[in-house]
Amino acid sequence: MLPIVYLNGEFVPKASATLHVSDLAILRGFGIFDFFRYVQGKPRFVEDHLNRFFRSADKIGLEMPVSKDELRAVVMELIKRNELDDGGIRFVLTGGYSENGYTPTTPNLIGMAYPFPPLPRELTDNGANILLHEYQRQFPTVKSIDYLEGIRIQPMLKERGADFVLYVDQQGYVRESDRSNYFIVVDGKLITPAADVLEGITRMHLLRLAQQLGLPTEERAIHRDELLAADELIICSSAKAALHARSVDGKLVGDGTAGPITRKLQAAWPAYYLAH
């Protein structure tokens, strides 16, 4: 985390940015967040991220204490005060200080800036190893601070040599990763789930980019069996962009290398990204 933090209307050193222990984010894990990158001092897809942040707040009944214009100004001030051209911004909105430990009150709003190191070269060159795991987030369209399952299974992923997880629901449909969306490619068509998943900003823009490139796309449910037979698999997020998956549960995806559709998206993404 970079030195200067925004907390409830003030910019303070991170060592001074404190919350009371009665905050529902601490007591109950009740709160939301959003995260996005900035490059050359310019936040990328910022309107999309702020819109999602406000939607998440509305969906769980938290009142945003600032307007979008005010929050946009906070973004630029965080970038300026932390004096780093390339990085990431995380906003967190908590349930507030609760006397009974259960009832939300006035939310606390925190803004933090981070360095943004690139993905390890080994991961981008060789692709990610994916593990399927039966789990479904209880409120998938909200970007909540509840990452209990994703964090709990980190030792299991390490033990099995997996980089990331994909969650599978009780009907066998693959929904999303803990911090990413995904696409499969079948017979040249790019397919991604649309229902009961987080409205990923990178996912949305990859769909737009694919359409610009003339690639066929489809949004629908994807069963585990279809995913395991897919020609290509792409994991996507602000941090990963379009990262190809090498294997799923130890089985190679295609020949294990990035397929032609993945390579087209990866080649076109940097210019598209910088234009937005």
C-alpha positions as CSV (number, residue, x, y, z in Angstrom):
1,M,0.0,0.0,0.0
2,L,1.2,3.5,-0.8
3,P,1.7,6.1,1.9
4,I,-1.4,8.3,1.6
5,V,-4.9,6.9,2.3
6,Y,-8.3,8.5,2.0
7,L,-10.6,8.0,5.0
8,N,-14.0,9.6,5.4
9,G,-13.2,12.8,3.6
10,E,-9.6,13.2,4.7
11,F,-6.2,12.2,3.2
12,V,-4.0,10.8,6.0
13,P,-0.8,8.7,6.3
14,K,-1.7,5.0,6.2
15,A,-0.4,4.5,9.7
16,S,-3.1,7.0,10.9
17,A,-6.0,5.5,8.9
18,T,-7.8,3.5,11.6
19,L,-11.3,2.1,12.2
20,H,-13.0,1.4,15.5
21,V,-13.3,-2.3,16.3
22,S,-17.1,-2.0,16.3
23,D,-17.1,-1.6,12.5
24,L,-19.2,-4.3,10.8
25,A,-16.4,-5.0,8.3
26,I,-14.4,-6.2,11.3
27,L,-17.2,-7.9,13.3
28,R,-19.2,-9.5,10.4
29,G,-17.3,-9.1,7.2
30,F,-20.1,-6.7,6.0
31,G,-18.9,-4.3,3.3
32,I,-18.1,-3.9,-0.3
33,F,-15.1,-2.8,-2.4
34,D,-13.9,-2.1,-5.9
35,F,-10.4,-2.1,-7.5
36,F,-9.1,-0.7,-10.7
37,R,-5.8,0.2,-12.3
38,Y,-4.3,3.5,-13.3
39,V,-1.6,3.8,-15.9
40,Q,0.5,7.0,-16.6
41,G,-1.6,8.7,-14.0
42,K,-4.9,7.9,-15.7
43,P,-7.5,5.6,-14.1
44,R,-8.7,2.9,-16.6
45,F,-12.4,2.1,-17.0
46,V,-13.0,4.3,-13.9
47,E,-16.6,5.1,-14.7
48,D,-17.4,1.4,-15.1
49,H,-15.8,0.6,-11.7
50,L,-17.4,3.5,-9.9
51,N,-20.8,2.5,-11.3
52,R,-20.3,-1.0,-10.1
53,F,-19.2,0.2,-6.6
54,F,-22.4,2.3,-6.3
55,R,-24.5,-0.7,-7.5
56,S,-22.9,-3.0,-4.9
57,A,-23.6,-0.5,-2.2
58,D,-27.3,-0.2,-3.2
59,K,-27.7,-3.9,-3.4
60,I,-26.7,-4.5,0.2
61,G,-28.4,-1.3,1.5
62,L,-25.4,0.8,2.2
63,E,-25.7,4.6,1.6
64,M,-22.7,6.0,-0.3
65,P,-21.5,9.0,1.6
66,V,-20.2,10.8,-1.5
67,S,-21.3,11.4,-5.0
68,K,-19.6,9.9,-8.1
69,D,-18.1,13.2,-8.9
70,E,-16.6,13.5,-5.4
71,L,-15.3,9.9,-5.6
72,R,-13.8,10.6,-9.0
73,A,-11.9,13.6,-7.5
74,V,-10.7,11.4,-4.7
75,V,-9.2,9.0,-7.3
76,M,-7.2,11.7,-8.9
77,E,-6.0,13.1,-5.5
78,L,-4.9,9.7,-4.4
79,I,-2.8,9.3,-7.5
80,K,-1.4,12.8,-7.2
81,R,-0.5,12.5,-3.5
82,N,1.1,9.1,-3.7
83,E,3.4,10.2,-6.6
84,L,3.3,6.9,-8.6
85,D,2.3,7.0,-12.2
86,D,1.2,3.3,-12.5
87,G,-0.7,1.6,-9.7
88,G,-4.1,0.4,-8.4
89,I,-6.9,2.1,-6.4
90,R,-9.1,0.2,-4.0
91,F,-12.2,1.6,-2.4
92,V,-13.8,0.0,0.6
93,L,-17.3,0.8,2.0
94,T,-17.9,-0.8,5.4
95,G,-21.1,-1.4,7.4
96,G,-20.1,1.3,9.9
97,Y,-19.7,1.3,13.7
98,S,-22.5,-0.9,15.2
99,E,-23.4,-0.8,18.9
100,N,-25.1,-4.2,18.7
101,G,-22.6,-5.7,16.3
102,Y,-25.3,-6.5,13.7
103,T,-27.1,-3.4,12.5
104,P,-25.4,-1.3,9.8
105,T,-24.9,2.4,10.6
106,T,-23.1,5.3,8.8
107,P,-20.6,3.6,6.4
108,N,-16.9,4.3,6.5
109,L,-15.3,5.0,3.1
110,I,-11.7,4.2,2.6
111,G,-9.6,4.7,-0.5
112,M,-6.1,3.2,-0.9
113,A,-3.5,3.2,-3.6
114,Y,-1.1,0.3,-4.4
115,P,1.8,-0.4,-6.6
116,F,0.8,-2.7,-9.4
117,P,3.5,-5.3,-10.2
118,P,3.1,-7.3,-13.4
119,L,2.1,-10.9,-13.3
120,P,5.0,-13.3,-13.0
121,R,6.6,-14.0,-16.4
122,E,6.3,-17.8,-15.8
123,L,2.5,-17.4,-15.5
124,T,2.0,-15.3,-18.6
125,D,4.3,-17.5,-20.7
126,N,3.1,-20.9,-19.5
127,G,-0.5,-20.2,-18.6
128,A,-2.4,-20.8,-15.4
129,N,-3.2,-24.1,-13.8
130,I,-6.9,-24.1,-12.7
131,L,-8.6,-26.2,-10.0
132,L,-12.4,-26.7,-10.1
133,H,-14.0,-26.3,-6.7
134,E,-17.6,-26.7,-5.6
135,Y,-18.7,-23.4,-4.1
136,Q,-21.0,-20.5,-5.0
137,R,-20.8,-17.0,-3.5
138,Q,-24.0,-16.1,-1.6
139,F,-24.4,-12.8,-3.4
140,P,-22.4,-13.1,-6.6
141,T,-23.5,-9.8,-8.2
142,V,-22.0,-7.8,-5.3
143,K,-18.3,-7.2,-5.0
144,S,-18.3,-7.8,-1.3
145,I,-15.3,-8.0,1.1
146,D,-16.2,-11.6,1.9
147,Y,-13.4,-13.8,0.5
148,L,-13.6,-16.4,3.2
149,E,-13.6,-19.4,0.9
150,G,-11.1,-18.1,-1.6
151,I,-8.6,-17.4,1.2
152,R,-9.4,-20.7,3.0
153,I,-8.5,-22.8,0.0
154,Q,-5.2,-21.2,-0.8
155,P,-3.2,-24.0,0.9
156,M,-5.2,-26.5,-1.1
157,L,-4.4,-24.8,-4.4
158,K,-0.7,-24.7,-3.5
159,E,-0.7,-28.3,-2.5
160,R,-2.3,-29.3,-5.9
161,G,-0.1,-27.1,-8.0
162,A,-2.9,-24.8,-9.0
163,D,-2.7,-21.1,-9.6
164,F,-6.4,-20.2,-9.5
165,V,-9.8,-21.7,-8.7
166,L,-13.0,-21.8,-10.7
167,Y,-16.2,-22.2,-8.6
168,V,-18.7,-24.9,-9.6
169,D,-22.3,-24.7,-8.4
170,Q,-24.4,-27.6,-7.2
171,Q,-25.8,-28.2,-10.7
172,G,-22.3,-28.5,-12.1
173,Y,-22.2,-25.1,-13.8
174,V,-18.9,-23.2,-13.6
175,R,-19.6,-19.7,-12.4
176,E,-16.4,-17.7,-11.9
177,S,-13.1,-17.6,-10.1
178,D,-12.6,-16.1,-6.6
179,R,-11.1,-12.9,-8.2
180,S,-11.8,-13.3,-11.9
181,N,-14.3,-14.1,-14.6
182,Y,-13.5,-16.5,-17.4
183,F,-14.2,-17.4,-21.0
184,I,-14.0,-20.6,-22.9
185,V,-13.5,-21.0,-26.7
186,V,-15.5,-23.7,-28.5
187,D,-15.2,-23.9,-32.3
188,G,-14.0,-20.4,-32.5
189,K,-16.7,-18.8,-30.4
190,L,-15.9,-17.0,-27.2
191,I,-18.4,-18.0,-24.4
192,T,-18.8,-16.6,-20.9
193,P,-21.3,-17.0,-18.1
194,A,-23.7,-14.1,-17.6
195,A,-26.1,-15.0,-14.7
196,D,-25.2,-15.1,-11.0
197,V,-21.6,-13.9,-11.5
198,L,-19.8,-10.7,-10.7
199,E,-20.2,-8.1,-13.4
200,G,-16.5,-8.1,-14.3
201,I,-15.3,-4.9,-15.9
202,T,-12.5,-6.6,-17.8
203,R,-14.9,-9.3,-18.9
204,M,-17.3,-6.6,-20.3
205,H,-14.5,-4.9,-22.2
206,L,-13.1,-8.2,-23.6
207,L,-16.5,-8.9,-25.0
208,R,-16.5,-5.4,-26.6
209,L,-13.0,-6.0,-28.0
210,A,-14.0,-9.4,-29.3
211,Q,-16.9,-7.8,-31.2
212,Q,-14.6,-5.2,-32.6
213,L,-12.3,-7.9,-33.8
214,G,-15.2,-9.8,-35.5
215,L,-15.0,-12.7,-33.1
216,P,-18.3,-14.5,-32.3
217,T,-19.4,-14.3,-28.7
218,E,-22.1,-15.8,-26.5
219,E,-23.2,-15.3,-22.9
220,R,-24.7,-18.3,-21.2
221,A,-24.2,-21.0,-18.6
222,I,-21.2,-23.3,-19.0
223,H,-21.3,-26.8,-17.5
224,R,-18.2,-28.4,-16.1
225,D,-18.2,-31.0,-18.8
226,E,-18.2,-28.4,-21.6
227,L,-15.4,-26.4,-19.9
228,L,-13.2,-29.5,-19.6
229,A,-13.7,-30.1,-23.4
230,A,-13.1,-26.5,-24.4
231,D,-10.5,-25.6,-27.0
232,E,-9.3,-22.6,-25.0
233,L,-9.8,-21.1,-21.5
234,I,-9.2,-17.5,-20.5
235,I,-9.1,-16.1,-17.0
236,C,-9.7,-12.3,-16.9
237,S,-9.6,-9.5,-14.4
238,S,-8.0,-6.1,-13.9
239,A,-4.8,-7.8,-12.7
240,K,-4.8,-10.6,-15.3
241,A,-6.2,-9.0,-18.4
242,A,-6.7,-12.1,-20.7
243,L,-4.6,-14.9,-19.2
244,H,-4.7,-18.3,-20.9
245,A,-5.2,-21.4,-18.8
246,R,-2.8,-24.2,-19.3
247,S,-4.7,-26.9,-17.5
248,V,-7.9,-27.7,-15.5
249,D,-7.7,-30.3,-12.8
250,G,-4.5,-31.5,-14.3
251,K,-5.9,-31.9,-17.8
252,L,-4.3,-29.7,-20.5
253,V,-6.6,-27.2,-22.2
254,G,-6.0,-27.9,-25.9
255,D,-2.2,-28.4,-26.2
256,G,-1.6,-26.2,-23.1
257,T,-0.5,-23.1,-25.0
258,A,-2.5,-19.9,-25.7
259,G,-4.9,-20.6,-28.5
260,P,-5.6,-18.4,-31.6
261,I,-8.6,-16.6,-30.0
262,T,-6.7,-15.9,-26.8
263,R,-3.7,-14.6,-28.8
264,K,-5.9,-12.2,-30.8
265,L,-7.4,-10.8,-27.6
266,Q,-4.0,-10.5,-25.9
267,A,-2.5,-8.8,-28.9
268,A,-5.3,-6.2,-29.2
269,W,-5.8,-5.6,-25.5
270,P,-2.9,-3.2,-24.7
271,A,-4.0,-0.6,-27.3
272,Y,-7.7,-1.0,-26.4
273,Y,-6.9,-0.6,-22.7
274,L,-4.8,2.5,-23.1
275,A,-7.5,4.1,-25.2
276,H,-9.9,3.8,-22.4
